[in-house]
Amino acid sequence: MNIGPAIFAWLKRLTGREQFESDMQDELQFHIAARADELAQGGLPPAVALRQARVEFGAQERYKEEGRELSPYRHLDNLRADLRYAGRGLRRDPGFTILAVLIVAAMLTANTVLFAFLDAFFLRRLPIAGAERHFELTVLNQQGRSERQWPLADVETLISSRGGVLEMAYAFSARRVIIGGREPKRSYVEVVSANYFQLVRPPLAAGRTPARGATGAPAPEILLSYTGYKRLLGSATNPVGHTLIVDGVSLTVAGVLREGAGGLEPVTPDFWMLAGTADANASASPPRYSIGGILREGISSEQAAAALAPAVLDLYKNGSPDERYRAAIELRPTYLRERRELQPLALGLLLLFGLVTLIASANLTSLHLARATARRRDLTIRVALGASRARLAGHLVAESMLIAGIAAFAAWGLSVASLQALHGLVFRMVSDAGMSMQPIHADARIFVAVLLLAGLLGVGCGLGPALHSTRGALEGALRRDGLWLAGRVSAGRLRGALVVLQVALSLPLLVCAGILVRSAANANQADTGFDLDRIVDLRADPPADRLLARLRALPGVASVSTAASTPLTGPLPHYPSRVAGSAGRLGFNRVDERFFETLGMAVRQGRGFHAEEAWQHAPVAVISEATARQLFPTASATGQTIEFEVGREGEYQPYLIVGVVPDVMSGFFFQGRDTTSVYTPGNLERENQKEVLVRLDRGTGEDLDQLRHACADVGVFCEPMTLRKVLGQQRIPFLVGSQVASSLGLLALVLACLGLHGLARFAVVQRTREFGVRMALGASPGHILRNVLGESLRRSGVGLAVGLPLSLTLSLLLATQVPFLESFHAITYLAVPLILLACALLASLLPAIRAAAIDPVSAIRED
Amino acid sequence: MTTPSQAQILPGTLDLLILRAVSLGPQHGYGVLLRLQQITGGAITLEQGALYPALWRLERQRLLESKWGISENNRRAKFYAITKAGRVRLEKERAAWDRLVSAMQLALGAKAAAR
């Protein structure tokens, strides 16, 4: 069944259009019948009388047509006629149709995906009543240092002091736990107070939410998310009632959430449990909780902060008397509204997508222009037959609307597929860690937005060319190189401007994509100072001396060491220090005597640590070369003293520097090697020295398995990971960024090629007569070919000249937002313009060949 | 073909004639045509079908209103009646027409005298 006529039949029924037609028919038939009766009474045979009556009546169809013009349905009729006309036109020119639909669909898809993404995290309200009053508590000191987590007892005190300003407040903490069993797993969970569930009211697939027991103590229960159920108890048909060993505590599954449901965070955990349930055995030192809740209606965040101030001051009364603490209430009505650090990312994405939209619009306009110009003769004939300018413009706009409509449906399918792919990509990254992402989906609202955007684009990009070409047509001008904008801009200039715009906009997009891709690739070659494949971060939970002994006995293990911070997991903590009276802050790590050996850091000056220094936590230090250069530029570092503020404020302890080691990379790959690092000796007994590093003779998968088994043998949960893998995890966000950027860049390149091709077609159509004359005057086809290609290259060159400063500005801007980005990358700046020029050349090749094949006689005669 | 005794309708006067015909009582399209021939003594002709776009236009301007009924031959027919606005318009047009006719007569008469 053909869908177009079916829709019109439905519309007709809906609007009473059918009744109107049949009434008109009945009225005219009555007239003819009445006249035939009269003629028959006068003696004519009935058949002859009827024929005579018809003749006297005149052309029924013409009068009906006049009637329709008067009817309220004439707009529908015009639209139908316009769409039919447009449909026929598009079928006749499949090249144009496919190009235009592709451009619009690509642009719409990019925008839909972006909008769905922004909607999921920044626009969609949290699924709770009073989401606009949802807040999180922060305590700030005078220096702007903020604290968002406190021990449970403090949280309870703060919550109970809420006075009349808070409708409710809950305690919340995200934590990694270990699920015991034959194959222990790490799991990401959220620990909340019992009233959290009264606020969130999560949709349950089975069971109920965890509750407090009869004594008021939290019941040993958990609430599984759907992904948590699949990951932890996937084999059970009904997980309710099953038990899980969480950090050594046996907890019962009280309920399971429906698929896709989650809490108030963008990431959904494996499960929720009540605060205090398994705190005693928690791997991290005493669990800390943040405070969220709902403000009472009519209470501002300032009022709430003021009301909480006394409780906050009370909490910090033992702190330094110099520090003034104050409460701050940050509203967070959406999943990610107040995360300021994410806003540059969102803004950057918006900017990039805006550029893609602009490029697509410029392309579409040039395509329409090319087409309208090619059809000027046809339009002129229609004007001669009596069509009004509005009617002609209507035809052309209907054509662009039809394209936009087809593209909108195509874009919808593409968007759903891309969102699934994107979600799958992100999901894979976090699912290993026991998390799942809030679903990102394109719903009816977004589809309506896409349709509207498509409509706007259709009218916006179709109207200009329509007015342009109908103006020419009305003037009766068959001149090819007509004037635009009431004679102020010639079509040639317009064409040139479009090419320049096209290239100038594509360049920054491609350059940024290039820089992002390049920077992500850089991470692979990051100069860490370690043998990435042979050093393993054991991630043992909990580490123990018996584990170290077991590991050292393993064949294939060269060395085992403990440290406070492992490499590549984040910058070293910086502590206040004093050297020869001058104060500063230096990176600080506590390591055992085998650390330098394990990491392969050859001591450059002096010595490393002795075993007894590690046991006794001796006041000696080894510093990095960079630190030595910075602190003792002229003298030798060994033998000097460095003071660190340890424990209480203002209390400095001196350390004697005994050695200097090479610089390594502790933090993120884009930060490079550490600028300062001071190592002091310690061992596992130290509260904060819980990381275990292993150096293998070879770095194979079997070795890692062997390490895992050795851990299990001594009852410790381990997740051994080579430093290369740790580095790989650091790269994930940049890989995603570079994937998005390269898809956008590719899109921009395809759009630019399509647009330049459209413009070249347009140019050839417009200049057909000129080429005819030139060839009649002796120009060779080769000359015409060079002329067309030359024009395209010249204009692209101007576009590059305009786009280059734009690109530099944009990449510098991007580099200020993303720390590790190179703002200038010579190869990108060289390659991208060349690619664009090649693209311009390629795009105009076919039209140029067509121009060279023009028959001069018919080209001139056409005028 | 128009015989010398018959006249084509002047442009713009069909609406006035129809309003006048319908003002004598509700009538269907064919009836309006017969009444026109009758009141003009058959002096004015027009293609019969041309009556209808004019009727529909007047209806759209709310100078006429219509409803379906049964004709004298027992056929279903659409009957037009003049509205209040239609009567007002008819009077206005008639006055304007009278002024035009007397002006024309005056002008044509004066021309004859000058000769």
Chai-1 contact restraints between the chains, C-beta under 6 A:
chainA,res_idxA,chainB,res_idxB,connection_type,confidence,min_distance_angstrom,max_distance_angstrom,comment,restraint_id
A,E27,B,K78,contact,1.0,0.0,6.0,A-B,restraint_1
A,F30,B,R75,contact,1.0,0.0,6.0,A-B,restraint_2
A,F30,B,A77,contact,1.0,0.0,6.0,A-B,restraint_3
A,H31,B,G29,contact,1.0,0.0,6.0,A-B,restraint_4
A,H31,B,Y30,contact,1.0,0.0,6.0,A-B,restraint_5
A,A34,B,Y30,contact,1.0,0.0,6.0,A-B,restraint_6
A,E56,B,Q48,contact,1.0,0.0,6.0,A-B,restraint_7
A,F57,B,Q48,contact,1.0,0.0,6.0,A-B,restraint_8
A,F57,B,G49,contact,1.0,0.0,6.0,A-B,restraint_9
A,G58,B,E47,contact,1.0,0.0,6.0,A-B,restraint_10
A,G58,B,G49,contact,1.0,0.0,6.0,A-B,restraint_11
A,Y63,B,G49,contact,1.0,0.0,6.0,A-B,restraint_12
A,Y63,B,Y52,contact,1.0,0.0,6.0,A-B,restraint_13
A,Y63,B,P53,contact,1.0,0.0,6.0,A-B,restraint_14
A,E66,B,P53,contact,1.0,0.0,6.0,A-B,restraint_15
A,G67,B,W56,contact,1.0,0.0,6.0,A-B,restraint_16
A,L70,B,W56,contact,1.0,0.0,6.0,A-B,restraint_17
A,L70,B,R57,contact,1.0,0.0,6.0,A-B,restraint_18
A,L70,B,R60,contact,1.0,0.0,6.0,A-B,restraint_19
